[in-house]
Amino acid sequence: MPPIKMHHQEFEAPEELQDTIKCFWYNRREARTDSSGFEVVPDGYAEIIFHFGSGCSISSDGVLRPLPSPFMIGLLNQPVIFYAKDRLETIGIRCFPWTVFDLLGLAPNKRALHVFDHPVAQLQHQLNAFVLDGKIEEAVAEVKQYFLQARAQVAANSMLYKAGTAMQVAKGTIPVSEVAAAAHVTVRTLERNFKRSSGHTVKDVSGLMRFEQVRNRLWMDPSANLARLANEFGYTDQPHLSREFKRYSGISPAAFARKAKTGQQMLSNDLINLSS
């Protein structure tokens, strides 16, 4: 079975967008001709994704459902498997979950997959032309320009910005009371505004941030000590870390570490995370 070839690039967000967008990215994967699955694992971001090439589908009730371009992956609470044939190229906008709905002018909700009608879809034709010509930087520049204009229409929310910054610096390990203190508001005010903007609670997002840090550490160092990781990232103990890890990834930390050892030698369609 021939391996799946992967290429991934990330592009820094302009300073004017750094309070709403983490980064932009491009990914290319070339698979065998039959449909192959790839798994997207939860993390602390929402992703707006344009795709080009053979198309992208998701399994629903045992049936593959084609996805439009673009679509959005919200905060996940478990892995999601997508399917593609041959060549699949994607351009993604990695957004903070407390800003993405305001940026798009959409009502927040907790759905994992968002399929929506939006003016941003008008970029598809131009982006496809750039991608076909191999002009990836030009394509990403086009997307950046669109979101610079969109950001200019959205009023800045300093409270959510301060709260989000505190959560990121602490990597999801500080309690809600400390996040509220960093934003200079009460816990009740923070929770109300955070949920109104993201559809999720501060605790929801912090839990995903913390999981993401452990996942990344295990990917880079599969032999990392789980008890030390539990202490470093604020879990009660190692069993607490293991339960939370399995809740989000579907597998134990030990099983993930074994996959990481294999993945460091050769990427396969066993576990590919487009959001890492």
N, C-alpha and C positions, 0 to 999 in steps of 0.2 A: 504494500500500500504506500504510494508516494506521500511524503510529508506535505503539510500545508506550509506554504511560504508566507512569511509575515514581514511587514515593514511598518514602523510606527514613528511619527514625528509629533512633537509638541511645540506650540508657539505661544509666547508670552502675551498676555492681554495688555493692551495699551493702558497707561496709568489712569485714564479717565474711566476705564471699565473695571478696574481691579477691585472695586467695592461690590461688583455684581457677578463678574466672570472670573473664574480661576485661571483658565487657559483655553486655547483652541488646539485641536489636534487633527491629524490625518492618519488614517490606517488603511493599508492595502493587504488583502489576503487572497492567495490563489490556491484553490483547492482542486480536488478531483472533480470530474464532470457530474457525478451524482451529488445530491444534496447532502451537505455535511453540517453538523451542528456545532455551535460554539456557545460557551456558557459565559454570561455576564454576572459577576458576583457583586453583591451590595457594597456601596461605599457611601460617603457623606455628601454626594453631589447629585444634581439633576443634569441630564445630558440632552441637548437638542442635536439630533443626528440627521445629516443628509447622506444618502447612499447612492452609489452609481455602479453600473456594471450589470451583474446578473440578477440583481434584486435581493431583497431580504424578507424573510418570513418568520412568523412565530407560530408555535403549535398551540392550538386552542381546541379542547375537546377531541384531541387526536387528529385534527385537521390542520394542515399548514395554511395560515392566513397571510397573504402578502401585505407588507407594510408600505404605506406611502412614504414619500420623501418630501419634507422631513417628518420625523416623529420625535417624541420625547420620552425618555426613560426617567421617571421620577425616582424618589427614594424607594429602594427595594428592601423587602424584609426576608427575601430568600432568592436564590439564584434563578435566573431566567435563561432559557435556551432559545437562541435564534438559529435560523438555517439560511444557507446561501449556497449557490453553485458557482463553479469556475472562479471568476474574478469578482471580488467585492471590494470597492473602495468607499471609504466613509470620511466625512468631515464632521467633527463634533465641536460643540460649544459646551464646555464644562462650567456649569453655573452653580452658585450657592443656592441651596433650596429655599432660603428665605428671601431671595430676590428674583428668581426666575419667572414667577407668575406675574409680578408687577412689570417686569421687563417686557413680557409678551402681551400684557394687558388681558390676562386670562384669570378666571376665578380659580383659587387654589383648591386642590383636593388631594387625596391620599392615593390615587391610582398609581400603579407601578408603570403602566404604559399609557401614554397620552397620544391619541390620534386626533388632530384638530385642523380646522380650516383657519389659515392665518396668512397675512401678506408676506411673511418671511418665505413662504413656499415659492414666491416669484423669483427667488434666487436660483432655483433648481436648474433652469435652462443654461444660464451663464456659467454656473459652477460646473455643470456637466461638460461644457465646451472646454473649460480650463483643464479639468481632470483628464479628458481624452487627449489633450495636447501635452500632458505631463507638467502643466504649469500650476503646481500645487501652491506655491507661495502666493501667486496671483489670486488663486481661488480663496485662500485664507484671508488675504487682504480685502477681498470683496465682502466676505462675511464680517470681518472686523468693522468695515465702514458702515454696514447696515446696523450693527449693534451700537456703534458710536452714536448714530442718529437716533436709534430707539432709546438709548440711555439718556440722551438730552431731553427727552420728553417725560421722563420719570422723576418725580421729586425725590431728593435724597432723604433717606430715613436714617438719621444718625444713631438712633437707639438700636435698630437692628444691626447696623454696621458695627457698633461697639460691642454688641452682644456676640455677633458672629466672629469678630476678631478675637475676643476672649476665648471662645470655644475652640477656635483654630490653634491659638497659641498653646492652650492647655491640651490640645489633641483629644478633646471630648472628656477629659478626666475631672473637670471641676463641677460641683453641684450647681443646681439651678439658681440658688441664692447668690452664689458668687458671680454667675453670669449676669444676674439682675443688677448686682452692685456695680459691675464693670460698666453697665449701660446706664447707671444712675436712675433706675426705676425700681418699683416694687416687683416682686415675683409675679403677682397677679397681672400687673400691666404688661410685663414682658411676655408672659405666657399667652395672654389674649392677642397681643400684636404679632407674636411669632407664629401662632397658629393661623391667624387671619392672612398672613403673607405666604406661609409655606404649606399649610394644611397639616402640619405636624407639630408636635410639642418639642420643646428644647431637649427633653430627655430622649425622645425618638432619635433626633439628629446626633446628639452626643453619643448615644450607644453605637450608631453606625460609624461615627468618627473613630471611636475607640477600637471597634472591630477592625476597621481599615488599617489602623496602625499596627495591630498585632498581625494581621494578614500579611502586610508588607514586610514586617520584620521576619516572619517565618519564610516568606518567599526568598528573601535575601540570605537568610541564615536558618536553614531547616533544622539545625541542631540546637537552636536557641532554647534555653531553659524556660519551661512554661511557668513555673512558680515565680521566677524572676520577672517574666513578662506580666504576670498577674499583678504583682506588686507595683511594677513601674507604671502600669496603665490604670491603676485604681480599682481593680477587681477585688472582691472580698477575699478570694483565694483561687487556687488553680481550678477546682471544680466549677466555680462561678465563671471563670474565663472559658472553660471548655463548653459549658452549657450555652453561653452567649455566642461563641464561635460557631457551634453546630446549628444554632437557631438561624444565623444569617447565611451560613455557607452550605448547610446540609451535610457537612462532614466534620469529623473531629479535627482538632489541631494536629494530632499525630498523622492522620490520613492526609491532611493538606501538606504537611511537611514532606511526606513521602512523594507526593506529586511534585512538590517544589524541587526536590532533588533531581527528578526526571526532567522537569522543565528547564532546569539550568543547563542541561546538556542539549536538549532539542525541544523546541516548542511543538506541541501537537494539538489536535482538536479536543483533547481530553479536558483541558482547562485553559481557556484563553479569556482574559479579562480586558475588554477594550477600554475600561475606565481607569486602569491602574496608572 
